[in-house]
Amino acid sequence: MLDTDEFNRWIDSTMKTLESAKRDFNAKDYNWACFKAQQAVEKALKAILWGIGKPRVGHALKKIIEAVREAGIKVDDGIMNICTELSKYYIATRYPDVWSEGIPEEYFTEREAKEALQKAQKNN
């Protein structure tokens, strides 16, 4: 039996996260836009798993989408590639100690943020 309430709860959060990412992009907070694009996809994938009664913890999109596939849901290889790319924005976008010098806010570009948002929207 599908848990539509839990699915909808996660999807609502997904959509709010995407909207927040767009605001970050417009404010030129590109690292945060990239991070939130990753988070939106993570929440969307977890929505699917919660909805079918197979919740999963963790943040590696590649592993989460593999769990979606293992649950018998067909996933296009292009979506798998997007998830692998977006996974790179989970830590590097937020922690200064990822970089030998400077802070994450100095390392992410408008192009990267725009592409991350486009990829996240493709997944939702």
C-alpha positions, 0 to 999 in steps of 0.5 A, spaced: 500 500 500 502 506 498 503 512 503 501 518 499 501 522 506 508 521 507 510 521 500 506 528 499 510 531 505 516 529 502 514 532 496 512 539 499 519 539 502 522 538 495 518 544 492 520 549 498 527 547 497 527 548 490 524 555 491 529 556 496 535 554 491 532 559 486 532 565 491 539 563 493 541 563 485 537 570 484 541 573 491 548 570 487 549 565 493 551 560 488 554 555 493 547 555 497 543 554 490 547 548 488 547 545 495 539 546 495 539 543 488 542 537 491 537 537 497 531 537 493 533 531 489 535 527 495 528 529 498 524 527 491 528 520 491 526 519 499 519 521 497 518 515 492 522 511 497 517 513 503 511 512 499 512 505 497 514 503 504 522 503 503 525 509 507 532 510 506 537 514 510 543 517 507 545 523 503 549 520 497 544 520 491 547 515 487 546 510 493 539 513 494 537 512 487 540 505 487 535 503 492 529 506 488 531 501 482 532 496 487 525 497 489 523 495 482 522 503 479 525 504 472 530 510 472 533 512 466 541 512 466 541 520 465 537 521 471 543 516 475 548 521 472 545 527 474 544 524 481 552 522 481 553 530 479 549 533 484 552 529 490 558 533 489 554 539 492 553 536 499 559 537 502 563 542 498 558 547 498 558 548 505 564 547 509 570 551 509 575 546 511 573 542 504 578 548 501 585 549 502 584 556 502 578 561 502 570 559 503 565 555 499 562 562 497 568 563 493 568 557 489 561 556 486 559 560 479 553 562 476 553 557 471 554 551 476 548 554 480 544 554 474 546 547 471 544 544 478 537 548 478 536 545 471 538 538 473 534 538 480 528 540 476 529 535 471 528 530 477 522 533 480 
